[in-house]
Each structure stands twice: as structure tokens, then as C-alpha cells.
């Protein structure tokens, strides 16, 4: 491609528009965006509603932990697995430490296939081991990761920590 000043300006304008409207690009292409921060925030809110029902303290949302959880969801989607043990990062405990998150207690919930925050939280609450993490008084912080694979399947990760971050 021959670069002229006009081509450079057009390229800069297109790049800026794409950066400002990332979700619009997916809508035009007819695909689902791979991440959805509002879904992640909704999961945190729904978890805190559940905790309040049992007289427990709300968990604090932590964006750094969410970055780790989102990376875990993306790892499962891209590498075609569904497990707590990541072939890339190991267990959540290792992953958190490798991403600079320290903890005295940790927990992880994963899910796949649920289309909404309400559905995934409901299913976690109906599973004894997932419910135990959500309602644990040992946790203080929560990060949530959501990632949709190329076939449209959502992957969800919750990472819980306590004390030192």
C-alpha cells in the first residue's frame, strides 16, 4: 500500500473510531464482544445480594483480581479446556501470585455456557462448593472475569481473596 498523508489521516481516523467504539464493531460484525465489564460488575452485585441475605459483609470489587479472572476465562476459552488447573497458569493461587496479588485465603469458581450474570450466579448458588466460596466469611475481595470464545460460548471466573492484596 502506498502511504500518503491522506492515507495516514484516514488510517488514524479509523483507528480512533475503532478504539472509541469497540462494542459497535462487534455489533456491526454480528458477533458478541469477547469481554463485558458490565456483566462482571453485575456478578459482583448479585454475589453481594446473596451475602447480605446471610448477614455477611459485602465483598470489595478488585479490578486487579478481575484482570486475573478475565485472563483465566480467556485462557479456558482460547485453549479449549474447562478446569481449575490451567495448562498455562496452574492453579488460581499460583496465578494470583504471578500477577502480583497476595492473599492469605483464596477461592475460585468457574462456569461455562451461561448467558447472563443472573443465570451464572443462580447456578453457582445451587452448587454446594460454589455457594461455599460465595458465602465464605474468609473472603474480602472479589474479581470476576467474563470471556466469550469464537463460537459464542461464555466463560466465567470468580476469584476470591482475603487480607493482603
N, C-alpha and C positions, 0 to 999 in steps of 0.2 A: 504494500500500500504506500502510495506517495504521500508524504506528510507535508501539508501546507498549514499556514497559520489558521485558515478556515477549518481544516480538518481537526486541528488540535483543539480549537474552541468548541467545535461540535462534540468531540470526544469528552472534553471536560464537562460540558453541559449534561451530556448523557450520564456520565459517571456521577455527577452531583444529584441528578434526578433519581438515579437508582439507589444511591445511598440514603436519600431522604424518604424514599417510598418503597422500601424493601418488601413490605407486605403487598403493596399494589402489584409489584412484579409477579408475585406468586399468583395473585388473583387473575391477572391478565393471562398468565400461562395455564391457568386452570388447575394448579396444584396447591397443596397445603404447605404453608411455610414450615420448615423443619423445627423451629422453636416458637414458643408462645409465652412470653413473660407474664401475661395476664392470667393464663392458666396456672402457672406456677404460683403466683400470688394468691389465686383463689384456693388452691390446695392448702396453703398456709392458713388462710382464714377459716376454711372448713375444719381443719385439724384443731384450731383453737376453739371453735364452737364445740367440738366433741370434748375437748379437755375441760372447758367450762362446765359442761353437764356433770362432770365428776369432781368439781371443785378444785381442779388442778390449775396451776399457773399457766398462762399463755406462753408459748414458745416464741422466742425472738427470731424474726426472719434474719438470715445472714446471707448477703449476696455472694460472699466468697464461697460459702458452703454450697450455695445454689450453682455457682460456676462448676464446682467439682461434681455435683449431682447431675448437671446437664451434660458434662463430659462423659459421665458413666452411661447415661441414657443414649448418647450419641455412639459411644463405643459398642453398646449392645446392638444398636440398630445397624451400624456400618459393618460390624464383624459377625453379624448373624448368630448371636447367642442370647440366651436369657438365663443369667445365673448371678449369684452374689460374687463369685470368683471371676474376675476379669482376666482374660488371657493377656491383656495389655497392662493393666494396673494392679492386679492382685485383688485383695480384699479391700473393702471400703476403709478400714482402719489404716492400711498402708497408703491408699490413695489420698486420704485426707492429709496425712503427714507429708507425703511427697508434694502436695500442693500448698504446704505451709500452714495447715490447720492443725493445731494441737488440741488435745482433748484428754479428759480423764475417763469419759464414757462415750460410747458411740453406738449407733444403730443404723440399720439401712432397711428400707422397704423398696421393692421393685415391683413393677407391673407392666403389662403389655396388652394392647388391644382396646383399652378403654378410651372412649371418645371425649369424655368430659371430666373435669375435676370432680364433679359430684359423684359420678359413677366410680371413679377410681378410689375416692375416699370411702365411699359406701362399701366397696368390696374389701378394702383394707380393714375397715371396722368389723366386717363379718368374718374375718380370719383371725383366730386367736393370737398367732405370733405377730402379725402386723399390728393388730389392735394393742398388743402389749407395748410395742415401740411407741405408738401414738400416745398412749396413756401413761407412759413411764414418767414417774416424778424425778427420775435421774437425769433427764434431758432439759437443756435450757435453750438451745439453738436449733433451728431447722433450716435446711436448704432443700429446694425442690428443683428437679431437672425434668424437662419435657423435651422430647425429640421425636420427630416423625420420620420414618425411613422412606426410601424411594417408592415403596409400594403403598404408602399411606398409613402404615401401622404405627400408632403412638407407643412410645416407651417412656415410662415414668420412673423416677428415682427420688426417694426421700432419704436425706442423710440427717441424722440427729447427733448432736454433740452436747457435752456438758463442760462447764468450767472454762478452762484455758482454751483460747482460740488462737 
